[in-house]
Every structure is written in C-alpha cells, then in structure tokens.
Amino acid sequence: RGRRLVPAADASTWWGVGGLGGRTGAQRRPELTVSATGLEKLSRCPRRWFLDSRVGAQEAAGPQAAVGTLVHAMAENSMRLGWGAAEQHDRVDASWGAVGYEVEWRSEAEREAAHAMIDRLDAWSTADRGREVVGVEVPVRHRFELPGGTVVLRGTIDRLERESATGRIHVVDFKTGRRAPTRGQAQAHLQLGAYQLAVAEGACSELTGPRPRLGGAELVHLRIPQGARAPGLPKVLAQPDIEDHPYPPRVEPRPGGGPTWVHDVMAEALGHAADGDWTAVEGELCRTCPHRGGCPVWTPEDPR
C-alpha cells in the first residue's frame, strides 16, 4: 500500500520525455528552451510539438525541404560572398543532384521553381528599398523572463536590415513553400513576432546596438509572385513593429498577460510544458501532421 506497482510506468521517468530543462527542485523556476518554429507549433498543438520535439517522432525532411535549404544558402551567400544571380543559378544546378527527387518530371519542375525563386530573390534584394543589410543567418539565443518562468528562444534570423533614413531594424524571413498566410495572419505570425521581441531586447546587439528601434518584419515568399503586374518580385507580407503595435488587430490581451501578444503566447506555452499538458488541438497543422493516427481529434471514440 502506498507504493507504485509499476514505477517505470511514470512518464516523467522516461528518457527523452522528462520535465522542463533546468528544473531540478521545487524552488527552481520552470525553464523552456524552444526554437522559434517550435514555439509556434507548441502554441497551436501541444501534442504535435510533444511528439515531434520530446519523443523525436518528427517526420523526416523530404526533397522540398532540401530545396528550401538550398535557396536559403543562395540568399546567405549572395550577401556573404557577393554571389550574383548567375553564380547562384550555377550553384543550384551543381547541387541539384543532392536534392533527392526520384521522379524526373517532378525534379525538373522543382529545379525550374528554384531558379525562379533565385530570380525573385535577386530582384528583391537589388531593388532600392532604402535599407542596408546588417546581418544574414543571424543566430539567436535569448532568455525571456516571464512571471511563471523562463523561455529560452533559439533560432536563426534569415536577414536583418536597417532603414537608411531612420536606423530602424527590420527582421526578414524567407519562405519557399507554396502557401502564404493572409495579411491578417502575417501580422500575428509568431516566428516573426518572437524574433522582433528578441532583437528589441538586444539579442543581436553586436549587429544592431543594445536597444535598437524596430521597423517591423516581413515574410518574403520567394516561390509566390507578387502579382500579375510584378511576377518577377516575391510576395511580401509585413508585420508592424512590436514595440509600437504590441497587439495585432483582433488579438485581445490576455488577463494578467502582456506587455505584448508574444509574451502571452510564451506564457501559455511555458504552462503547457510545465504541466505536461499535451492537448491535441484541431487546426491548420492537422493538414500535414504525421501523427493523426491515434490522435483524439481524428480518432473516433470506441462506442463500447
């Protein structure tokens, strides 16, 4: 009596699925280390994040992810090494064999799409937008101290730019997928917002100075043309700077939260992790989720 019959059945003792990092005693504050993309996943569906990040059941990356990695490398080297569009096109062709498409027609279609993305990247990068690039592939590791604990955000910012006239800093994130959010969704894009907040708190101070003024952030969708009138430019969706706009339109502050919507989301994510609450939530992530089998959202209850 009073003893657990099967101690090993306690999930908190399982390797890889234990509690929060840095929490070794009752007096320690909860601490969650999470990537910017992982934070968004955790906020949308805790079960998906748990299975991907804690259990290690994330689906293996396929050729489309390799295309994205290749295009991001071209964006980086266009700045670091001064590669022009012609050099980038040559590098794409030289590297294409490693992408991994097995069907020839699909491989050629994606190669053409990659070249089109390079052209849009070059057109966008060389246009006079009144900015200068201050950093590419900028590593981020920043601690956010919240009332309920600490969130350590890690990730990489594709590009940081400074407005020539005002000195304001912009966060730029390149996307190579086929789908783009709406303008309203972009204003509440968590990855952009989290990076903005980290930059504002000095996470990239060696490039921006200790307390930079923000100008906002952009999602630059290289696969998607701006429109019929400008097919050679990428679709760009802006997010206002988080200092002057701490809450996007139609996003209400949470009771006791703030000072920004990103703080609210981080606090909720920290709560999920601290409590071991891996609730399944139906939403946009379901479309590509590899864990739908056995998911309580999609598996009917046994009527017996």
C-alpha positions in Angstrom: 0.0 0.0 0.0 1.3 3.5 -0.9 3.8 2.1 -3.4 3.5 2.3 -7.2 3.1 -1.1 -8.6 4.9 -0.3 -11.8 7.3 2.7 -11.2 8.5 2.5 -14.8 5.0 3.5 -16.0 5.6 7.0 -14.7 6.1 9.0 -17.9 8.2 11.6 -16.1 10.9 8.9 -15.7 11.1 8.1 -19.5 14.2 9.1 -21.3 13.5 11.9 -23.7 10.1 12.9 -22.4 11.0 14.3 -18.9 10.1 17.6 -17.4 11.3 21.0 -18.2 15.1 21.7 -18.6 16.7 23.3 -15.6 14.0 22.3 -13.2 15.8 20.1 -10.6 13.9 21.1 -7.5 10.7 22.6 -6.2 12.3 26.0 -5.8 13.6 26.2 -9.4 11.7 28.3 -11.9 10.4 26.5 -14.9 12.6 26.9 -18.0 11.6 26.0 -21.5 14.2 26.0 -24.4 12.4 26.1 -27.7 13.0 27.1 -31.3 11.0 29.9 -32.9 9.2 27.4 -35.1 8.8 25.0 -32.2 7.2 27.8 -30.2 4.6 28.3 -32.9 3.9 24.6 -33.1 3.6 24.3 -29.3 1.2 27.2 -29.2 -1.0 25.6 -31.9 -1.0 22.0 -30.9 0.9 20.9 -27.8 0.5 17.2 -28.8 2.2 17.8 -32.1 5.1 19.6 -30.5 5.5 16.9 -27.8 5.6 14.1 -30.3 8.0 16.0 -32.7 10.3 17.5 -30.1 10.2 15.4 -27.0 9.6 11.9 -28.4 11.6 12.5 -31.6 8.9 11.3 -33.9 9.1 14.2 -36.3 8.7 13.2 -39.9 12.0 13.1 -41.9 12.6 16.1 -44.2 12.0 15.4 -47.8 13.2 16.9 -51.1 11.1 20.0 -50.8 12.8 20.9 -47.5 16.2 20.4 -49.3 15.1 22.9 -52.0 14.3 25.4 -49.3 17.7 24.8 -47.7 19.4 25.3 -51.0 17.6 28.6 -51.7 18.3 29.9 -48.2 22.0 29.1 -48.8 21.9 31.2 -52.0 20.3 34.1 -50.1 23.1 33.9 -47.5 26.0 33.6 -49.9 24.6 36.4 -52.1 25.4 38.7 -49.2 28.4 36.9 -47.5 30.3 36.0 -50.8 28.8 38.5 -53.2 27.3 35.9 -55.5 25.2 37.4 -58.2 22.2 35.8 -59.8 24.3 33.9 -62.4 26.6 32.4 -59.8 23.5 31.4 -57.7 21.9 29.7 -60.8 25.1 27.8 -61.4 25.3 26.6 -57.8 21.7 25.4 -57.8 22.4 23.3 -60.9 25.6 21.9 -59.5 23.9 21.0 -56.2 20.7 19.7 -57.6 21.7 16.0 -57.6 21.7 16.0 -53.8 18.2 17.3 -53.5 16.8 13.8 -53.9 13.8 13.8 -56.2 13.3 10.4 -57.6 10.7 11.3 -60.3 12.4 13.1 -63.2 9.5 15.3 -64.2 9.0 16.5 -60.6 12.7 17.1 -60.2 12.8 19.3 -63.3 9.7 21.2 -62.3 11.2 21.9 -58.9 14.5 22.9 -60.4 12.7 25.5 -62.6 10.9 26.7 -59.5 14.2 27.0 -57.6 15.6 29.1 -60.5 12.5 31.3 -60.4 13.0 31.8 -56.7 16.6 32.9 -57.2 15.4 35.4 -59.8 12.8 36.9 -57.4 15.4 36.9 -54.6 17.8 38.8 -56.7 15.2 41.3 -57.9 14.0 41.9 -54.4 17.5 42.2 -52.9 18.8 44.6 -55.5 15.8 46.9 -55.5 16.2 50.3 -53.8 14.1 49.8 -50.7 16.0 52.4 -48.6 17.7 49.7 -46.4 21.1 48.1 -45.8 21.8 44.5 -44.8 23.4 44.3 -41.3 23.3 40.5 -40.9 22.4 37.2 -42.6 21.7 33.9 -41.0 21.9 35.6 -37.6 21.9 33.1 -34.7 19.6 33.9 -31.8 19.6 32.6 -28.3 17.7 34.8 -25.9 16.2 34.4 -22.5 12.7 35.8 -21.8 12.0 36.1 -18.1 8.2 35.7 -17.6 6.2 35.8 -14.3 5.8 32.0 -14.5 9.3 31.0 -15.6 11.9 31.4 -18.4 11.6 30.8 -22.1 14.9 30.5 -24.0 14.3 31.2 -27.6 16.7 29.8 -30.1 16.8 30.1 -33.9 18.2 31.9 -36.9 17.1 35.1 -38.5 17.4 35.0 -42.3 18.3 38.6 -42.6 18.4 41.8 -40.6 18.1 45.1 -42.4 18.5 48.7 -41.2 16.5 51.6 -42.7 19.0 54.2 -44.0 16.8 57.2 -43.1 15.7 56.2 -39.6 18.0 53.5 -38.4 15.1 51.2 -37.6 15.8 47.4 -37.8 13.7 45.0 -39.8 13.5 41.2 -39.4 13.3 39.4 -42.8 12.2 35.7 -43.1 12.4 34.0 -46.5 9.8 31.4 -47.3 10.0 28.8 -50.1 6.7 27.0 -49.6 3.6 27.0 -51.8 1.2 28.6 -49.4 1.3 32.1 -47.9 -0.8 33.4 -44.9 -3.3 36.2 -45.2 -2.2 39.7 -44.4 -4.0 39.4 -41.1 -2.3 36.1 -40.3 1.1 37.7 -41.1 0.5 40.4 -38.6 0.2 37.7 -35.9 2.9 35.5 -37.3 4.6 34.1 -34.1 8.0 33.4 -35.5 8.4 37.0 -36.8 7.0 38.4 -33.5 9.3 36.3 -31.3 12.3 37.4 -33.4 11.3 41.0 -33.2 10.9 40.9 -29.5 14.3 39.2 -29.1 16.0 41.8 -31.3 14.3 44.6 -29.4 15.7 43.2 -26.1 19.3 43.1 -27.5 19.6 39.5 -28.7 21.6 40.7 -31.8 23.3 43.7 -30.2 26.6 43.1 -31.9 24.8 44.0 -35.2 22.0 46.3 -34.1 23.3 48.0 -30.9 22.0 47.3 -27.4 18.5 48.8 -27.7 17.6 49.1 -31.4 14.4 50.7 -32.7 12.3 48.3 -34.7 10.7 48.9 -38.1 8.8 45.7 -38.3 9.3 42.4 -40.1 8.5 40.7 -43.4 7.7 37.3 -44.8 9.3 37.2 -48.3 7.6 34.3 -50.2 10.1 33.6 -53.0 8.0 30.9 -54.7 4.9 33.1 -54.9 5.0 36.1 -57.3 3.9 39.5 -56.1 1.1 39.6 -58.6 0.2 39.7 -62.3 1.8 43.1 -62.6 5.1 42.1 -61.0 5.7 38.4 -61.4 9.4 38.9 -61.1 9.1 40.0 -57.5 8.2 37.9 -54.5 5.1 38.2 -52.4 5.9 40.2 -49.3 3.7 40.3 -46.2 4.6 42.8 -43.5 4.2 42.7 -39.7 4.2 46.0 -37.8 6.9 46.7 -35.3 6.0 45.0 -32.0 7.0 48.0 -29.8 4.5 50.4 -31.4 2.0 47.6 -32.0 2.2 45.2 -29.1 -1.1 43.5 -30.1 -2.2 42.9 -33.7 -5.7 43.8 -34.8 -8.3 41.4 -33.4 -5.9 39.9 -30.9 -7.0 40.8 -27.3 -4.6 40.9 -24.4 -4.9 38.0 -22.0 -5.8 38.8 -18.4 -2.7 39.3 -16.4 -0.5 38.9 -19.5 1.5 41.3 -21.7 3.2 43.5 -22.3 2.9 42.0 -25.9 1.0 39.2 -27.6 4.2 37.3 -27.9 4.6 37.3 -24.1 1.1 36.0 -23.8 1.8 33.1 -26.2 5.2 32.3 -24.5 3.5 32.2 -21.1 0.8 29.8 -22.3 3.5 27.5 -24.0 5.5 27.5 -20.8 2.4 26.5 -18.9 1.8 23.5 -21.3 5.3 22.3 -20.8 5.4 22.8 -17.0 2.1 21.0 -16.5 2.8 18.2 -19.1 -0.3 19.3 -20.9 0.0 17.8 -24.4 -3.6 18.5 -25.6 -4.4 17.8 -29.2 -5.9 20.9 -30.9 -7.6 20.8 -34.3 -6.3 23.4 -36.7 -4.1 24.2 -39.7 -1.3 21.9 -38.5 -3.6 18.9 -38.9 -3.2 19.2 -42.7 0.4 18.0 -42.6 0.5 16.2 -39.3 2.2 12.8 -39.4 0.6 11.9 -36.0 -3.1 11.8 -37.0 -3.3 8.1 -36.3 -4.3 7.7 -32.7 -4.9 11.5 -32.3 -8.0 12.1 -30.2 -9.1 14.8 -32.5 -9.3 12.5 -35.5 -9.8 9.0 -33.9 -13.5 8.3 -33.1 -14.1 7.2 -29.6 -14.9 3.5 -29.1 -18.7 3.4 -28.6 -18.4 0.4 -26.3 
